[in-house]
Amino acid sequence: MMSVMAAALVLLGRWLSKVLVLFALMGNFAFALSVGQQVPDFSAKNQNGKVIRLSQFHGKYVLLYFYPKDGTSGCTTEANQLKEHYAQFQEMNAVILGVSKQDEKSHRQFIEQNSLPFDLIVDSDGKVAKNLGVGLIPILGFHERQSLLIDPQGKILHFYKDVDPAKHAQEVLSDIRKSKSK
């Protein structure tokens, strides 16, 4: 009788663990905004504790790029590619804002180590990402590497679901050029 109960408890435990994983994954699910949709305004602190509002960039293109973690190889590659093309972004009236879950101190160190010329936004609770449709990496809880290109009127011009860190800067610049030529 005891071995039957033990087996039942093991099965129940396995079932509960699967249910918990399912709920955790559902909590990380986000619905991406559609092209042409107005981006909801948000405010969040940058690396220096200064509150940044998306609406303060009205009239400019905004690349809002989400990345998993400061200092990792892919995130460093992407940030340095954006830095390398920063002058071109400025010439096209575009602002770059990086967003991840790390705190202000981590963002400051990442900026200093890589001489980044743009702000990094703190999204420690993941609300900015969730409200904009950017997913989280299951179990780890870091932001997925996704970006939004927002036009000067505050609408989604492009949602980049699958970002290649080494090519993203050129891809975004190309999309801004196409938008300007319309």
N, C-alpha and C positions, 0 to 999 in steps of 0.2 A: 504494500500500500504506500509506503514511504517513497519508493522509487518512482511510482506513478505520479505522486504529487511533485516530486523533484523535477521530473520530466515536464510536467505541466507548467511549472514555474519557469523553467528554462525557455519553453516555447513562448510563454507570456512575455518574458523579458525581451526575447528577440523581436516579437511583434511590436512591443512598446518602443524599442529603439528605432525601428523602421518608421513608426508613426512620428516620433520626435524629429528624425531627420527630415521627413516630409514637411512638417510644420516649419522647421528652420529654413528649408529651401523656399517655401512659400513666402516667408517673411522677407526674403531677399529679392523677390520677384518685383520687377518694376515695369510699367508700361511706358515705352518710348514715346516721346512727343513726335508728331507728324510734321513733315515738311510743310511750311506755310502757317503752322500754328504759332500763336503768340506765346512767348516764353514767360512764365510767371516770374514776377520780380522776387528776389530773395536778398537777404543780407547775411553776411558771414564775416568773420575776422580773417585778416591776412596774417602773414608771418610776423608782423609787428604789433598785432592786436588792434589795428585800425579796421573799423567796420567798412566793408565794401558792399555796395548795392549794385546789382546788375543794371538798374535803371540809370545810374550815373554815366553809363556808356552809350546812352541813346544817341543815335546819329553815327555810330561807328559799328564796324563789324566786330564781333567778339568770338574768339575761339575759347570755348570753355572746355578744357581737356582734363578728363578724370584719369587718374593713374593709381596703381595699387599702393606703392610705398616709396617714400624718399630713400634715395641711395641705392636702390636695386638696379641691376644692369639695364633692364629694359626701360625703366623710368629715367635713368640717367641718359641713356641714348636719346630718348624722345625729347627730354628737356634740352639737351645740347643741340639737337637738330633745330629745335624751335629758336634757341639762342642764335645759332648760326644764320638763320634767316630773319632774325628780328627786325633788321632795318627794312627789309621788303614788306613785312607786316605793317610797320609804321607808315611806309610810303602808301600803302593801300588803305590807310585809315582803319587799321585793325588792332585790337587789343588782345593780348594773350593772358588768360588766367588759368593756372593749374589748380586742380582740386584733388585733395586726398584726405584721409582720416587722421594723419599725423598732426601733432600739436604745433604751436607757433615756434617753439625752440627747434624742433626737428626741421621745419620748413626753413628757418633762418640758416641752419647749418647746411642744408641742401643748396640753398641759394649761394651761400658763401663758398662752398666747395666747388661749385660749378659756374660761379660768376653770372648767375641768371639775371637778366634785366627786367623780368616781369614778376608780378605778385603770385604767391601761392596761397590758396584759400584753405582754411581749416574746416573740415566737415566731419568732425569726430563722431557725431551721432548718425551720420549718413542721410540726414533729412534732405539736404540739397540734392544729392544724387537721386534719391527716391522720388522727389517731387519733379525732377527733370527726366525721369525714366532711365536713369543709368543703373545698371545692375551691380550687385555685389558678388564677389567670388564666394561660392558656397563653402561653408565651414570656416574659412579664413576670415571672411567678413570684410576684406579690402574691396575698394572700388574696382570694377572691371575697367580695362583700358578702352574707354569710349570717349567720344567728343561730340560737342554740339557746335556748329558754326551758326552764329546768329547774325541776321542782317541788320542794317542800320535802323530799321523800324522795329526791331525786337522780335522778329519772327524767325523760326527755324529755317535755315537755308539748307542745312545738311546735318543728318545724324550719322555719325561714323560708329557703327556697331563693332566692326573688327578693325582695329588700328595696328598698323605695322610701325613700330617706333622709329625705325630708320627712314621711313618714307612719308610719314604723316605731315611734316611741315610743307613739303613740296605739293602734296595732295591738296592740302587746305589752300595754299596760295593759288593753285590752279583753279579751285572752285571759286575763290574770290574773284579772280580774273574773269572767269565765265560769267559770273553774276554782274560784274561791272560792264561787260560788253553787251548785255541785254538791253 
